[in-house]
Amino acid sequence: MLSRSFLKSGHTPTLFAAFLYFDFSFMVWVLLGPLGVAIAKDFNLDPAQKGLMVAIPVLAGALLRLVAGVMVDRIGPKRTGLIGQSIVITGLGAAWLLGVHNYQQVLVLGVLLGVAGASFAVALPLASRWYPQEHQGLALGIAGAGNSGTALAALFAPMLAKTFGWNNVIGLAIIPLAVAFVVYLLMAKDAPEQPEPKKFSEYLDVLKVADAWWLMLLYSVTFGGFVGLSSSLTIYFNSEYGIDPVKAGFFTAACVFAGSFIRPVGGALADRFGGVRTLIVVLGFAALGLATASFQMPNVWLAFAVLMLCMSALGAGNGAVFQLAPQRFRKEIGVMTGLIGMTGGIGGFYLASTLGLAKKMAGTYQFGFLGFAALAVFALVALAGLKHHWRAVWPTLAPADSTPVRV
């Protein structure tokens, strides 16, 4: 998959640093999900409160991605990343030392964790600007595989919480963040060709382009589904099937790993067959999986298999969307990454919060799953209607001497 031309065309140390920064940032972004069972027990939270607790970091990260995208275009991705990492490390240190004593403080912590979620709008432009269009899908897929950090949280946080207490897990999370900070500081470099900073009013210009809204919608489904499930599955497996938080974390981690590591595959498939074709297939699988998951399976293993399919499809979709975005918005990729990432986070907030609300009001997660499945179907139908226009118009947007790419 990593061809010689790919390795020669970019900057491998920066790509690795972007991945590691993204990976550990995402680990702490969804930390409240794997810790949710323990936190809910201490503060006696109902399902809706648990849903909001895991959804707040997702929403905060979504909104802050737009801010990060603007900063990337104005001061560069490396500086923006260093600022964001410093804020998160300092904030986690304060929360650990002072303690988190009630539900309201948990929500405040969730807002802070949103800064880590904004890493998406930094790591992807940092990697993207080093690579030509024919390698965008793979480069962004590798950097975006930092989604796997959500699996690290699901895998280790419940075990550490059981041993040391969930508040101490907040402090322990600083260790890998510090390692990523040092690697990023030493290895990451901004690409030689950086777009000229624009006036703030110009950032709104992309919102006048219909294609921007469609890409934002697509990512609200693919990434929104991925991060919404990543934040919620530990609580879901514990609530629906009665397994303890550690085992629930193992199931969640496996689902998240599947979605994370298929993201580069989705990007590579989009490079080979076209982003539109790839998205049509994966959106179909995602909608089918989410609809099936809405009916409680007879046992946890069947539920695990269905959700593994969902996460794999959504992960591949994430890679495919970001194979398309740089083709259409090469010069505005910083702000577009922020906008697309913002709507992806909003999709995750919607899924996580509605799952909790559905459980509280109806006693089942079914309506939360079905609502998001319907959104996936809508995105699929819209994409099917757009594909002929995109294929006809987008290749003309590339410079005459560039290598043709598939959409």
C-alpha positions in Angstrom: 0.0 0.0 0.0 2.9 2.4 0.8 4.4 2.7 -2.7 7.8 4.2 -3.4 6.2 7.2 -5.0 4.1 7.8 -1.9 7.1 7.6 0.4 9.1 10.0 -1.8 6.3 12.5 -2.4 5.7 13.6 1.3 7.4 13.9 4.7 7.2 10.6 6.6 8.3 12.0 10.0 5.5 14.7 9.9 3.0 12.0 8.9 4.0 9.9 11.9 3.9 12.9 14.3 0.5 13.9 13.0 -0.8 10.3 13.5 0.6 10.1 17.1 -0.8 13.5 18.1 -4.2 12.7 16.6 -4.1 9.2 18.2 -3.5 10.3 21.8 -5.7 13.4 21.5 -8.6 11.2 20.4 -7.8 8.9 23.3 -8.5 11.6 25.9 -11.3 13.2 23.8 -13.6 10.2 24.4 -12.3 9.3 27.8 -15.6 10.0 29.6 -17.2 7.2 27.6 -15.1 4.3 28.9 -15.2 5.9 32.4 -18.9 6.5 32.1 -20.1 3.5 34.0 -17.9 4.3 37.0 -18.7 8.1 36.9 -22.5 7.3 36.6 -22.3 5.0 39.6 -20.6 7.7 41.8 -23.0 10.5 40.8 -26.2 8.3 40.3 -26.8 9.4 36.7 -29.8 8.4 34.6 -29.4 7.3 30.9 -30.0 10.8 29.5 -27.4 12.3 31.8 -24.9 9.6 30.8 -25.7 10.3 27.1 -25.1 14.0 27.6 -21.9 13.4 29.6 -20.3 11.4 26.7 -21.8 13.8 24.1 -20.5 17.1 25.5 -16.8 16.5 24.6 -17.9 15.5 21.1 -19.9 18.7 20.7 -17.1 20.9 22.2 -14.6 19.3 19.9 -16.8 19.9 16.9 -17.2 23.6 17.6 -13.5 24.0 18.4 -12.5 22.3 15.2 -13.7 25.4 13.3 -11.5 27.6 15.5 -8.5 25.3 15.0 -9.1 25.3 11.2 -8.9 29.1 11.1 -5.7 29.0 13.2 -4.1 26.4 10.9 -4.6 28.7 7.9 -3.3 31.8 9.8 -0.4 30.5 12.0 0.2 27.0 10.5 -0.7 23.5 11.7 2.4 22.9 13.8 2.0 26.0 16.0 -1.8 25.3 16.3 -1.1 21.8 17.4 1.4 22.8 20.1 -1.0 25.3 21.5 -3.9 22.8 21.6 -1.7 20.1 23.3 -0.5 22.5 25.9 -4.0 23.4 26.9 -5.2 19.8 27.2 -2.2 18.7 29.2 -2.5 21.7 31.6 -6.3 21.2 32.0 -6.0 17.5 32.7 -3.3 18.2 35.3 -5.6 20.7 37.0 -8.6 18.3 37.0 -6.5 15.5 38.4 -5.0 17.6 41.2 -8.2 19.4 42.2 -10.6 16.5 41.6 -14.0 16.2 39.9 -16.7 16.3 42.5 -20.1 16.5 40.8 -21.9 16.1 37.5 -21.5 19.7 36.5 -17.8 19.5 36.9 -17.8 16.4 34.7 -19.5 18.4 32.0 -16.9 21.2 32.4 -14.2 18.5 32.0 -16.0 17.4 28.9 -15.6 20.9 27.4 -11.9 20.8 28.1 -11.6 17.4 26.4 -13.2 19.0 23.4 -9.9 20.8 22.8 -8.3 17.4 22.2 -11.0 16.6 19.7 -10.1 19.7 17.7 -6.8 18.0 16.9 -8.5 16.6 13.8 -8.5 20.1 12.2 -4.7 20.3 12.8 -3.3 16.8 12.1 -5.0 16.3 8.8 -3.9 19.6 7.1 -0.4 19.1 8.6 -0.2 15.8 6.7 -2.3 16.8 3.6 -0.1 19.7 2.6 2.9 17.5 2.1 1.2 15.1 -0.4 0.0 15.5 -4.0 -3.6 14.9 -5.0 -3.0 11.3 -6.1 -1.9 10.3 -2.6 -4.4 12.4 -0.6 -6.6 9.4 0.3 -3.8 7.3 1.7 -2.0 10.1 3.5 -5.1 11.4 5.2 -6.2 7.9 5.9 -2.9 7.2 7.7 -3.1 10.4 9.7 -6.8 9.9 10.3 -6.1 6.4 11.7 -5.4 8.3 14.9 -9.1 7.6 15.4 -7.7 4.4 17.0 -7.0 6.5 20.1 -10.6 6.0 21.0 -9.9 2.3 21.1 -7.0 2.8 23.5 -9.3 4.7 25.8 -11.9 1.9 25.7 -9.2 -0.8 26.2 -7.3 0.7 29.1 -9.5 3.3 30.9 -12.0 0.8 32.5 -9.1 -1.4 33.8 -7.2 1.5 35.2 -10.3 3.0 36.7 -11.0 -0.3 38.5 -7.5 -0.4 39.9 -6.7 3.3 40.6 -10.1 5.0 40.5 -11.5 7.0 37.5 -10.2 10.4 38.7 -6.6 9.1 38.7 -7.1 7.9 35.1 -7.3 11.6 34.2 -3.8 12.1 35.6 -2.4 9.0 33.9 -3.6 10.2 30.6 -1.1 13.0 30.7 1.8 10.6 30.2 1.1 9.5 26.6 0.0 13.1 25.8 3.5 14.3 27.0 5.2 11.7 24.8 3.1 12.8 21.7 3.9 16.5 22.5 7.7 15.8 22.4 7.5 13.8 19.2 5.4 16.4 17.6 7.7 19.2 18.6 10.8 17.4 17.2 9.4 15.7 14.1 6.5 17.7 12.7 7.2 20.3 10.1 4.9 22.6 8.2 4.9 21.9 4.4 7.0 24.4 2.3 3.9 25.5 0.4 1.4 27.1 2.8 -1.7 29.0 1.6 -1.7 32.7 2.2 -3.8 33.8 5.2 -7.2 35.0 4.3 -9.5 37.6 5.7 -11.9 36.1 8.2 -14.8 37.0 6.0 -13.3 34.8 3.2 -13.6 31.7 5.4 -17.4 32.1 5.1 -17.1 32.1 1.3 -16.8 28.3 1.1 -20.2 28.0 2.8 -21.7 29.6 -0.4 -20.6 26.5 -2.3 -23.1 23.7 -2.2 -20.4 21.0 -2.4 -19.1 22.2 1.0 -22.4 21.4 2.6 -22.7 18.0 1.0 -19.2 17.0 2.2 -20.1 18.3 5.7 -23.3 16.1 5.6 -21.4 13.0 4.5 -18.9 13.4 7.3 -21.6 14.1 9.9 -22.8 10.5 9.1 -19.4 8.7 8.7 -17.4 10.3 11.5 -20.4 11.2 13.5 -21.5 7.6 13.6 -17.9 6.5 14.4 -17.3 8.9 17.3 -20.8 8.7 18.6 -20.6 4.9 18.9 -17.0 5.1 20.3 -18.2 7.3 23.1 -21.4 5.2 23.9 -20.6 1.6 23.3 -19.0 0.9 26.7 -22.2 2.2 28.5 -24.3 0.4 25.9 -22.7 -3.1 26.3 -22.9 -2.7 30.1 -26.5 -1.5 30.1 -28.0 -3.9 27.5 -26.0 -7.1 28.2 -25.0 -6.7 31.8 -21.3 -7.2 31.2 -18.8 -5.4 33.5 -17.1 -2.2 32.3 -13.8 -3.8 31.6 -15.3 -6.5 29.3 -17.5 -3.8 27.8 -14.4 -1.8 27.1 -12.8 -4.8 25.3 -15.8 -5.1 23.0 -15.8 -1.3 22.4 -12.0 -1.3 21.7 -12.4 -4.1 19.1 -15.1 -2.2 17.3 -13.1 1.0 17.4 -10.0 -0.6 16.1 -11.9 -2.0 13.2 -13.2 1.4 12.3 -9.9 3.1 12.8 -7.6 0.9 10.9 -9.9 0.5 7.9 -9.9 4.3 7.5 -6.6 4.2 5.4 -8.1 1.3 3.4 -11.2 3.5 2.7 -8.9 6.3 1.5 -6.9 3.9 -0.7 -10.0 2.4 -2.2 -11.3 5.9 -2.9 -7.9 6.7 -4.6 -8.3 3.6 -6.7 -12.1 3.4 -7.4 -13.2 6.9 -6.6 -14.5 8.5 -3.4 -18.2 8.6 -4.6 -18.3 4.8 -5.4 -16.6 3.9 -2.2 -19.0 6.1 -0.1 -22.1 4.7 -1.8 -21.1 1.2 -0.7 -20.0 2.0 2.8 -23.1 4.2 3.5 -25.3 1.3 2.5 -23.5 -1.0 4.9 -23.6 1.6 7.7 -27.3 2.2 7.3 -28.0 -1.6 7.3 -25.8 -2.2 10.3 -27.3 0.7 12.4 -30.9 -0.5 11.6 -30.0 -4.0 12.6 -28.4 -2.8 15.8 -31.6 -1.1 16.8 -33.2 -4.5 17.4 -31.6 -5.9 20.5 -29.6 -9.0 19.6 -30.2 -12.3 21.5 -26.7 -12.1 22.9 -23.7 -9.8 23.2 -21.7 -11.6 20.5 -24.3 -11.0 17.8 -24.5 -7.3 18.9 -20.7 -7.1 18.7 -20.6 -8.5 15.2 -23.3 -6.1 13.9 -21.6 -3.1 15.6 -18.2 -4.2 14.2 -19.7 -4.1 10.7 -21.1 -0.6 11.4 -17.8 0.8 12.7 -15.8 -0.8 9.8 -18.2 0.8 7.2 -18.1 4.2 9.0 -14.3 4.1 9.3 -13.9 3.4 5.6 -16.3 6.3 4.9 -14.2 8.7 6.9 -11.2 8.0 4.6 -13.3 8.3 1.5 -14.7 11.7 2.4 -11.2 13.1 2.9 -10.1 11.7 -0.4 -12.7 14.0 -1.9 -12.3 17.1 0.2 -8.8 18.2 -1.0 -9.8 17.7 -4.6 -12.5 20.3 -4.4 -11.1 22.6 -1.8 -7.3 22.3 -2.1 -6.6 26.0 -1.2 -9.2 26.1 1.6 -8.4 22.6 3.0 -7.6 24.1 6.5 -10.9 25.8 6.9 -12.8 23.0 5.2 -11.1 20.5 7.5 -12.5 22.5 10.4 -16.0 22.8 8.9 -16.2 19.2 7.9 -14.7 18.1 11.2 -17.2 20.3 13.0 -20.2 18.7 11.4 -18.7 15.3 12.0 -18.5 16.1 15.7 -22.1 17.4 15.7 -23.2 14.1 14.1 -21.4 12.3 17.0 -23.1 14.5 19.6 -26.5 13.8 18.0 -26.0 10.1 18.0 -24.5 9.8 21.6 -27.1 12.2 23.1 -30.1 10.6 21.3 -29.1 7.1 22.3 -29.1 8.1 26.0 -32.4 10.1 25.6 -34.1 7.2 23.8 -33.0 4.8 26.5 -34.4 7.1 29.2 -37.7 7.8 27.4 -38.5 4.4 25.8 -36.4 2.0 27.8 -34.5 1.0 24.6 -31.8 2.4 22.4 -33.8 1.5 19.2 -35.0 4.9 18.2 -31.5 6.4 18.6 -30.1 3.8 16.2 -32.9 4.1 13.7 -32.7 7.9 13.6 -29.1 7.8 12.6 -29.7 5.0 10.1 -32.3 7.2 8.5 -29.6 10.0 8.3 -27.2 7.6 6.6 -29.9 6.6 4.0 -30.6 10.3 3.3 -26.8 10.9 2.7 -26.7 7.8 0.4 -29.6 9.0 -1.7 -28.2 12.5 -1.9 -24.8 11.2 -3.0 -26.4 9.0 -5.7 -28.0 12.1 -7.1 -24.8 14.2 -7.0 -22.3 11.7 -8.4 -22.8 12.5 -12.1 -22.4 16.3 -11.5 -19.3 15.8 -9.4 -17.6 13.4 -11.8 -18.3 15.9 -14.7 -17.1 19.0 -12.9 -14.4 18.1 -10.3 -11.6 17.0 -12.6 -11.7 20.4 -14.3 -10.9 22.0 -11.0 -7.3 20.5 -10.9 -4.4 22.3 -12.6 -3.8 21.2 -16.2 -0.5 19.5 -15.4 -1.7 17.5 -12.4 -2.4 13.8 -12.4 -6.1 13.0 -12.9 -7.8 11.7 -9.8 -11.0 9.8 -9.4 -14.1 11.0 -7.7 
